Amino acid sequence: MEINLSQNAWEQFQLSLYEHDHRLERRTDGQIYPRDEQVDVWVLSAHAEAIFSQDIDPEVWETLADLDMEAETEEDAWRLIRSFYLERGNVLVRIGDGATNEGAGPDEREEWIFSEALATRLGLAGFSRS
């Protein structure tokens, strides 16, 4: 599954989350959450299967090595990683105002891969309409 989010929808998604005991959850309106349960890209990245982002180090080569795969370029490495996870039912989230990232170079690409269970539990697909 692939989900395309605008930058604004991605930020709203992050604001809708909190982390308690290393588990991401959706905030409930009217509830107050401790400051240390806020979610930023660093916290969220710990729950992602793989990331290609300019905001944080994507660790593409480390991820590829963990999968026992090799590639010549970072672009090829990310394609292999993306294919590996998508073939196993994970969810690719593309972020940006042109959200498909088609033709986007590595300096412009923002893609995150989450397990389907996590994406579903957090209602990630609902943000693609924002």
C-alpha positions as CSV (number, residue, x, y, z in Angstrom):
1,M,0.0,0.0,0.0
2,E,1.2,3.5,-0.8
3,I,-0.1,6.7,0.9
4,N,0.8,10.2,-0.4
5,L,0.7,13.0,2.2
6,S,1.2,16.7,1.8
7,Q,3.8,18.2,4.1
8,N,0.9,19.7,6.1
9,A,-0.9,16.4,6.5
10,W,2.4,14.7,7.6
11,E,2.9,17.3,10.3
12,Q,-0.7,17.0,11.4
13,F,-0.2,13.2,11.6
14,Q,2.8,13.6,13.8
15,L,1.0,16.1,16.1
16,S,-1.8,13.5,16.5
17,L,0.5,11.0,18.1
18,Y,2.0,10.4,21.5
19,E,4.4,7.7,22.7
20,H,3.9,5.9,26.0
21,D,6.1,3.0,27.1
22,H,7.7,2.9,23.6
23,R,4.3,2.4,21.9
24,L,2.8,5.0,19.5
25,E,-0.8,5.9,20.0
26,R,-3.3,8.5,18.7
27,R,-4.2,11.4,20.9
28,T,-7.7,11.7,22.1
29,D,-9.3,15.2,22.0
30,G,-9.6,16.8,25.4
31,Q,-6.9,14.7,27.0
32,I,-3.6,16.1,28.4
33,Y,-0.4,14.3,27.7
34,P,3.0,14.7,29.4
35,R,5.5,16.7,27.4
36,D,7.9,13.6,27.3
37,E,5.2,11.7,25.3
38,Q,5.3,14.1,22.4
39,V,6.3,12.6,19.0
40,D,8.8,14.3,16.6
41,V,10.5,12.8,13.6
42,W,13.2,11.2,15.8
43,V,10.7,9.4,17.9
44,L,8.6,8.4,14.9
45,S,11.7,7.1,13.1
46,A,12.2,4.5,15.8
47,H,8.9,3.0,14.8
48,A,9.5,3.0,11.0
49,E,10.7,0.0,9.1
50,A,12.8,2.1,6.8
51,I,13.3,5.8,5.9
52,F,14.5,8.0,3.1
53,S,14.5,11.5,4.5
54,Q,16.5,14.7,4.4
55,D,15.4,15.6,7.9
56,I,17.2,12.6,9.5
57,D,19.9,10.2,8.5
58,P,18.1,7.5,6.5
59,E,20.7,4.8,7.1
60,V,20.0,3.4,3.7
61,W,23.2,1.4,3.6
62,E,22.8,-0.1,7.1
63,T,19.2,-1.1,6.2
64,L,20.3,-2.7,3.0
65,A,23.1,-4.7,4.9
66,D,20.5,-5.8,7.4
67,L,18.5,-7.3,4.5
68,D,21.6,-9.0,3.1
69,M,21.4,-7.1,-0.1
70,E,23.8,-5.0,-2.2
71,A,23.5,-2.1,-4.5
72,E,25.7,0.2,-6.5
73,T,24.0,3.5,-5.7
74,E,21.9,4.9,-2.8
75,E,19.0,5.2,-5.3
76,D,19.3,1.5,-6.2
77,A,19.6,0.6,-2.5
78,W,16.4,2.5,-1.6
79,R,14.5,0.8,-4.5
80,L,15.6,-2.6,-3.2
81,I,14.6,-1.7,0.4
82,R,11.3,-0.3,-0.7
83,S,10.5,-3.4,-2.8
84,F,11.5,-5.7,0.0
85,Y,9.1,-4.1,2.5
86,L,6.2,-3.5,0.1
87,E,6.3,-7.1,-1.0
88,R,5.7,-8.0,2.7
89,G,2.6,-5.9,3.1
90,N,4.2,-2.8,4.6
91,V,3.0,0.7,3.9
92,L,5.0,3.3,1.9
93,V,4.3,6.9,2.9
94,R,5.4,9.6,0.5
95,I,5.6,13.1,1.9
96,G,5.6,16.4,0.0
97,D,3.3,18.8,-1.8
98,G,4.0,16.8,-5.0
99,A,3.6,13.7,-2.8
100,T,4.3,11.1,-5.5
101,N,8.0,11.9,-5.4
102,E,8.2,10.7,-9.0
103,G,11.4,11.9,-10.5
104,A,12.4,13.5,-7.2
105,G,16.1,13.3,-6.6
106,P,17.6,12.1,-3.3
107,D,17.7,15.7,-2.0
108,E,14.0,16.1,-2.4
109,R,12.6,12.7,-1.5
110,E,10.8,12.0,1.7
111,E,9.6,8.4,2.1
112,W,8.8,6.4,5.2
113,I,7.9,2.7,5.5
114,F,5.7,1.5,8.3
115,S,4.3,-1.9,9.1
116,E,0.7,-2.3,8.0
117,A,-0.4,-3.0,11.5
118,L,1.1,0.3,12.8
119,A,-0.2,2.3,9.9
120,T,-3.7,0.9,10.4
121,R,-3.7,1.3,14.2
122,L,-2.6,5.0,13.9
123,G,-5.1,5.8,11.1
124,L,-2.4,6.9,8.7
125,A,-4.5,6.5,5.6
126,G,-7.1,9.0,7.0
127,F,-4.5,11.7,6.8
128,S,-4.0,11.3,3.0
129,R,-7.3,13.1,2.5
130,S,-6.2,16.2,4.6
